[in-house]
Structures are given as structure tokens and as C-alpha cells.
Amino acid sequence: MAQLTEAGLYPRRLPLGTGVVCDLGPTGRPRIALRADMDALPITEHTGLLYSSTVEGVSHACGHDAHTAILIGVARLLAGVDELPVGVRLIFQPAEEVMPGGALDAVAAGVMNGVSRIFALHCDPKLPVGSVGLRAGPLTSAADHIDLQLHSAGGHTSRPHLTGDLVYAMGTVITGLPGILSRRVDPRSGTIMVWGAAHAGSAANAIPQEGRLLGTVRTGDHGSWAELEPLVRSMIGELLAPLGVRYDLSYFRGVPPVVNDDQAISMMRAAVAAIGPSAVADTPQSPGGEDFSWYLEHVPGAMGRLGVWDGIGPQVDLHQPNFVLDERSLEIGVRTLAGIVLNGI
């Protein structure tokens, strides 16, 4: 907040967490929102850089510190413009990494009131510095979590017919649910179901009484996302029905997919193109989730992928302890977001 106040602005804290919102520019015109996420990850940093995280077990391994720095740069730049063509709302949002995301708290606090469009950038170590990856339509995927707990009377492995064979039931769900789901949902939606954990039993000759499966369901199609929970619940019930095993299913809806609006992407493309002839890059849809999508439930908008690879070293992925970015990308980010505002609507 001190940086914004020093620039002559009037930031205010959001009710929950460490979020900050700040308005500038005319009040009688449409208002564009610019969002930066600012939370860290529970990952120990191994970069060895002078500005490495000083908190053990916590670091900005997803580039959110860069997102925040870029938006502060945009704020300071725009604060020096005599008359902005549109109103601007800067949203510094916490808790993007915690599903279903801190964006929900920001929206509940009213940050979208009076906003006509919203824009954001996210670091991408697969793209070289100087470029911004743009894509109309789906950019990320919805990400839901499944917690399936199974219960059986248990028994001896020599007599599985006298009880519910819990491990066999788990195997049926492990292989059956992803396979059937792929036949029940349009493959063009990019829907994928993957198990991440399976726990049951401890003895070779004993059928266990309890088991647990944890997994994720992802889709790039907003319509398919709305149908996934009832479909998954129905299929699990049908798979387990003949096996004599009881179960409790907890289905946690995460975030919707980010779907970039055509006009918003055109506005972002114009701002990026003004940076240089090779600044605009293509980017594929990602199966990862991003809570920027909650803002897009209220207004159209777009997210771009900011190239941060220096073109020389390894392309270390996000969420890795040795993730680094080329700091020249900060200027590209500032010019992109500021350019959207200065070009107007």
C-alpha cells in the first residue's frame, strides 16, 4: 500500500486476507479492472538469488511476486497521466493458490461493481521474454477434486465372496471412472480425470474395511463443468452397485475455466503488438486451474501469458523450487496492461 500511496493514490484493504484494491482515473466512464495475484506457495526456494524468499518453506514459485510488481508499476505509470481515457481498478488479490480461490472473496467485497472488463497476466516460463501468449476462448481448465471413501465388512482373502472386496472395488473405480467419463463427455471439451492417491489395507491376506481415493477432474469447457459433478456421482454409484461396498463421496468444485472474451483479447493484442513485431505469441489451452475465472463469471475479460524465459537457461516450470524469471519481463507486463488502459475501450 505504501508504494501506491507514494504515487498519490488511495488504496484500501479488502475485508479478508491481505488483498488491496485501488481506483484511479475518471469516475463517469467505463472502468477497466487489472488483477494481480500475490500469494506464495509452500515450497522452499532453491534459486540462490539475492532476493530469494527469507521465509523457510514458502516462496513465489509461480511468479506472483512479479505479477504484483507489474501492477504496482502500472499504477505508478498511470498515476502520472493527466487524463486517462477510462477508469481503472487495480486488484491485488490474495489466495489464488487455495481452491476455490481468493477471487471469490474479492468479488464478494464488491471489486467488480462498476467494472466493464477485466485483464490479467500470468508468468509463463515456456515463452521467451519479450513475448505475451494470447488465446481467444478457453485458456485454462476447471479443476474439481474428488474424495471417495469406501467401506466394507472386510474379511479373509480366501473368501471374497462372503464380503465386499474393497480393494477390487477400488480398482474398478480407478480404471472405470476415467474410462467411462471419456465416453460420456465430448472429447473436444478437454475433460480429463486422474487419480492422485489410493490408500487401503496393510496385509496381503486380509480384505480391508476402509479405503480412500483422491483425484481431480478437469475440463476446458464451461458447459461440461456444470454437468461433471452429477455425472461423476452417477457413474461411481453404478460402478460400485454390484460389489457390496458402501461409499461416501465428497466432490469439491474448484474454479471454472478461464474463457477469454474475443473483444478483450483484441484489446490485449493491440497493446502487446505495440511493444514490438514479435511480441504477440500463440499459447495453448492449459489443463491447470486459475481463479481469475471467477471474475469472468461477472464481466468479459482476458488473461495473457507473460514470457519470462531468458532464452538461454533451462525452462523450469512453475511450482518448482528453482523457478526463476527474466526481470526484463516486468517491463513487458507493465507496457501490456498500461497499454490496454491507454488505448481505451
N, C-alpha and C positions, 0 to 999 in steps of 0.2 A: 504493500500500500504506500510505503514511503516514496518509491520510485514514481508512482502515479501522482501523488500529492506534489512532489517536487516539480512535476511537469505542469502544475496548475490545474489538475483535475480533481474530482471529488469522488473517490472510490468509496464503496460501502461493503461491509461484510455480508455474506449470505447467512441466513439463520443457523444452518447446520454446517459443521466442519470448518474448513479453512478457506472456503470459497470467497471470491471477491467479484463484484460487478461494478462497472463504471460507464456512465453515459457521457457523450460529448457530441458536439455538432448541433444543428438546428433541431428544434422540437416539433415544428409544424410540418415536417416532411417524413417520408417513409424512413424507417430505421433498420439498418443492417446490423446483425449481430456477428461478432467474431469470437470464436471459442477456443480456449487453450486448456487442455487438461494438465494437472500439475502434481499428481500423486506419484510416489515412488513404488518400488517393488521390494518384497522380502528376499533380496538377492545381495550377497556380498560382492562388492566391486573388485575386479582383478585387473583394472587397466593400468594402475600405477601412475596415473596422471596427477599433476599438481592439484587439480580441483576434484580429485576423487571424493566420493562420499566419506564423511567423517563419522557416520553412524554405522556401527557394526551390524551387518546383516540387512542393510537397507541401501538401495541405490536407484538411480534413474536409468535403468537398463532398457527403457522403452523410449527415451528421448523426450519425456515430458518436461524436463528442465529446459530443453531447447524450445519447446512449444511456448512455455511461459516467457522465456527471454524474448522470443519473437513478438509476442503480443505486447509486451512492455515496450519494445522498440517501435511497434506500430502506434501505440498510444502516444509516445513522445514525439513521433514524427507528425501525427495528425493534430496534436495539440498546438503545433506551430503553424498550422494552416489557418489563414484568416477566415475563410468561409468554406465549410465543407458542403458538397452537393447533397449529402444525405446525413441523417442522424446515424450515430454509431453506438452500439452497446458492446462493451468488452466483457466477456465472461471468462473468469479464471475458475475452472471447475475442479473440485477435488473428487477422489474416489472413482475414477474411471475404471480402475482395475478390479473393483469389487462389484460383482454382479448383484442386482441388475443395474448398478451404475449410479454414480453421484449426479448424473444429469437429471434423474427423476426428482431429486431434492431441489436442484436449481430451478427446474420447471415449476415445481410446487411453490417456490418462493417468488414466482412471477417474472422470471427473467425473459420470458417470451412475450410478455404483454407489450403490444405496440410494435413488435418486430415483424418485418415483412419477409426477410430472408436471413439465412444463417450460413456461415462458412467456417471451415477449419482446415488445418494441415496436420499431417502426421508423418514423422520421420520414416524413411524407407531406405535401409542400407543396401537394397538391391539396385537402387538408382544412383547414378553419379551425381555429385554435387553440381549445381547449376541447372538441374532439371526438376520439373514437377510432373508427376504422373497424374493424368486426368482420365476419367472414365465416366460417361453418362450411364445412368441406370445403376444396377446393383454393384456396390463396391466391396462390401463385407457381407457376412452371413449372420443370421440369427444363431444364437448359441444357447441351447437349453441343456439342463443337467437331469440325469435320471439316477435315483437311488432306489434300488429294488432289494427288499429284504424277504428272504424265503424261509419258510418254517415247515418242519416235518417231525413226525414222531421219532425218527431215527431208527437205527437197528443194525443188524449184522449184515455184512456184505454178502453172506451166503444165502440170505433170504430177502432179496429186494422186493419180491412180490408181496411181502407181508407189511410193507410200509411205503411211504413216499420216498423214492430215491432222489434225494435233494440235489446231489451233485449232477446226476443225469439231467434233472430238470433245469439246473443252471446252464448246463451245456446246450440244452435245447433252446433256451432263450438267447444265449451268447451267439449262437450261429443263426438261429431262426429269425430273430427280430431284425438285424441289419439286412438279411436276405429278403425277407417279405416286404420290408419297408421300401426297398429298392424297386419292388414290383408294384407297389401301391401309390407311389408318388412319381410325378413326371420327372424323368431324369434330367430334363433341361433346367430344373429348379436348383440343381447343385446340392441336393439333400444327401447327407451322409450321417450314419450312426456308427459310433466307435466306442467300444468298452475300454475303460482305463484301469479298472481294478476288479478282481474277483477273489472272494475270501470264503472258505468253508473247510471244516474238518481239520483233523490232525493225525488220524490213524488210517492205515491202509485197509483195515478190515472192519471199519465202522462207518455206517452211513450217518452223517452229521445231522443235527437237528436244526441248525441255523446256517444260513449263507447270505452273502451280500454281493450285489453287483453295482458298480458305479460306471456311468458312461455319459456321453454327450450326444446330442442330436443337433445338427447344423443344417441350415438351408439358406440359400441366397434369394429365395422368393417369398415376398411378404404374404401372399395368399396361402402358400403352403405352410408357412409358420403358424398361421391361425388354425390350421387343421391338424397339426402334428400331435398335440397332447391327446386329444380323444382317440386318434388313430393308434398311437403307441399303447395307450391303456387297453384298447380293444384287442390288439394283437397279442400283448402279454397274457391277457386273460385266456385267449383262445389257445395259445401255446401250452399253458400250464393246466388247462382244464382236465385233460385225461390222465394227469400224472400224480394226482393225490397229494399235491404240495400247496400249502397256503402261502400267501404273499401279501406284502404291503408295499405299495408303490408311491414314492414321493417324486413328483415331476415338478421341477423348478424352471419356470420360464425365465430366460435370461433377457437378452436385448433383441429388438427387431434387426433386420438387415439395414445397413446404410444404403439407401437408394438415392443416387444423385439426380437432382432435377435438371432437365435439359437446359433451361434458360440459365440456371445458376452455374452450371458447368461452362456455358458460353461466356458468362461474365468472368469466371475464373480463368478461362482460356485466354481471353483478351488481355488480362492483367499479366499472365505468365508470358505470353507471346511478346509483350512489350519489353521484357527483360533481355531477350535475345532470340535469334532464329532457331536455335536448337533447344530452347528451354522447355518447350512442351513435349512431354513424353507420354506414351501409352502405358497403361498399367492394368494387370489382370484383376479379376474379382478374387478376393481372399476368403477362405473359409473361417477366418478369425472373426471375433465379435468386437463391437465398438459402440459405446453407449451414446455417441453423437447421434445415433439413430433416433433416440427419444425426442430430440428437438425436431427432427423431420416428421414426427407424428403431428406437429402443430403448424409448421411452415415449410415451404420448399427451401432447399439449400444444397450445399455440395461440400465434400471433403476431397482434398488433393493429397497426393503422396509426395513428400519433400525429399528429393535425393540428397543423401548425406554421405555417400561413399566417396572416398578421396581418389578412387580410380587406380590406386597402387596397392594398398594393403588388402588383407582378406576381407570378404564381405560377411562380417559377423552379424548374425541375425539378432533381432530384438529379443529381449528377455534372456540374454546370455550375459554372464558376469564380465566379459571383456568387450562388450559393445561400446564403440566409440563413434563419434561423428565428426565430419569435417566442418569446422566452425564457419567456413565460408557460406555454408547453407543458411546460416542465420540471416544474412543479408537477403538471400533469395526469398526466404519466408516473409520477411518484412515487406519487401517490394511487392510480393504477390498479394498479401492481404490488404496492404495500404492501397495498392493499385485498384483493387475491387471497389474500395470506398471512393477513391478519387475519380474513378470513371463514372460513378453514379449508377442509377437504375435505368 
